């Protein structure tokens, strides 16, 4: 199955430092997140303290939006989208019922869709770059292997509030498997017209 990206607006996503867990370090350009020693950060209302995550700076209520995340060879991560009203200070499950539409990899060589209960995703080769395609109007979140445009998983739901890009480096033993997550730069391709 190959994805159709027509009509999706390639979105330049930057991370919101005001939502980042205090153990996460963001790059200066706000496009990369990785585990770090705990930093002293203000406990503002939008900061996520219960999960090792950060949200995108811009949320969406309509239209199609698409961005690509480099997960590399990291063995522990979760990416996708989350609604604005997720619990940020208390524990919640990564599931659509709690406002998360995410997939992830944790330690082993397998991908999981964080459904309720979670669903193992059959995949031949672990992707290094994953495109997240959000269609707010149709209530779809599609995860696509950026290398071959094969659809990895699709969530279908009804979005009733603002939806934000979601990034988490997960929680691995001693952080051995934790690597950075990077939002890939938006690339433009100019195709000359043929006569």
N, C-alpha and C positions, 0 to 999 in steps of 0.2 A: 504494500500500500504506500503510495507516494502522496505527499501533501500538496495542496494547492495554496500557494501563498498570495494569489491574486487578491487585490483589494486590501491587504493588510498594510497598515502604515508601519514601516520600519521605525521603531521608536528608539531614540537615544536615551537610554536609562542611566541615571546616576543614583548612587546610594544616598540615603538620608542619615547623616551622622547622629541626628537627634533620636533615631529609633534603634541605634546599634547597641547590642549588649556590651557591657564594659570589658569583656574578654575578647572583643573583636577589634582589629586594627584595619582601618580603611586607608586606601592609597590616597595620595594628595588629589588625584583627579576624581576621586569618589567612584571608581569603576572596579575596584578590587577589594575583596574582604578576606581576611585570614585570621586564624587564632593568634592571640597575643597574651602576654601577662595582663592581669587585671589592671585597668586604668581607673583613676578617680574621675568619674563623670557625674554630672548632676542627674538626679533621679526624676527627670521631667516626666509628665504624664504619658508622652508618646514612646518613651524608651522601653524596649523589650528587656525584661529582667528574668523572665522564667525560661526563655529559650535562647540558645546561642544563635541569634538571627539578626538580620537587618532588612528593612524594607526599602523599596525604591522611593525616591523623593516625590515622584508624581503618580497620582492615582487616576483611574479611568472610570467613567460612568457610561460611556457609549463608544461605538466604533470598534474597528479591528486594530490591534496593536501587536507588534512582533519584535522580539529581541533575542539575541543569542548569548549563551553563557558558556564559557570555557570551564569545564570541570576537570580537565586534564586527567591525571592518573590517580587523583584523590580517591580514597576508599570510603569517605564518609561525608555526605552532603545531601541537602534537600533544596530543590528549587521549584518555583511555580509562582502562584499568586495567593494573596490573602486579603480578606475584606478588612475595611478600616476598623471595625469594632472588635477585632480579635482580642482575647485576654492577653495583656502584655505583662502583667505583674503576677499572675497566678498560672498554674499548670493547666494546659489544655491539650487535647489530642490533636495530632495533625490529621484532620479529616474534614471533608466538606461540611459536616454538621457543625463543626467548630469554626468554620470560615477559612479553611485552608484547602487549596487545590494544588497539591504538590506531588512530585515524585522524588525518589532519593535512593541512595546507595548507602548501606551501612555495613562496613567491615568485609562482608563476603562478596563474592563475585556475582551479585544479583541486584537487580533493580526492583523497586517496589513502588506501586501507586498507593498513596496514603488514603485509601478508601476506608470504609468501616464494615467488616474488618479489612485490613490492608491486602492488596492484591499483588502477587508476584508477577513481574513482567518478563515474558520469554523474549530473550534477545541473544543473537549469535555473538555479537562483539560489543563490548562496552563503548558507548560513544564518548568522545573527548569534548565535543561541542554540541550543545543542545539548544535548539530554537524553541522558545516559548511563544505560542500564538494565542492571543486572547481575543475572543469575539464577545464583547459585552452584550450586544443586542441579541445574539443567538444563544448566549449562556454556554459558551464552549471554551475550554482551555485545551490546546493541543500541544503535545511535546514531540519534537521532530529531531531526528538525528541530522545534524547540519551537514555531515559528510555525504549522505546519500538521499536525503529528504524523506527517509522512511519514517512513518508515524510510529512513535514509541507507545504513546497512550493518549486517550482523549477523555476529558471529564465533560459531562453535560449537566448543567444546573441552571437555576434562575438567580441572577445577581440583582440584589435589591439595594445595594449601596456601593460606595466607591471601592474599587479593587486596586491593590498595589502589588508590584513585583516583590517576590519573597526570596531571600537567600539565607541559607544556614550551612555552616561548616560541620554541623552534626556534633556528636559526642562520642569520641572513640577513646579506647584505653590509652592513656599517656599521650594522646594526640599524635600517635605514630602515623595514623592514616589520614590525618587532616592536612589538606592542602588548600591553597587559595581558590576562590571562585572569582572569575573575571568576566565582566560584561564586555563582549567584543565590540570594537568600534563599528559604527555604521559605515558601510562602504557603498559608494554610488557607482553604478556601471552605466557608462554612456554608450548607447548603441547607435551608430550612424545610420541615417535613413538610406535605403537603397532606391535608386531611381527606377 
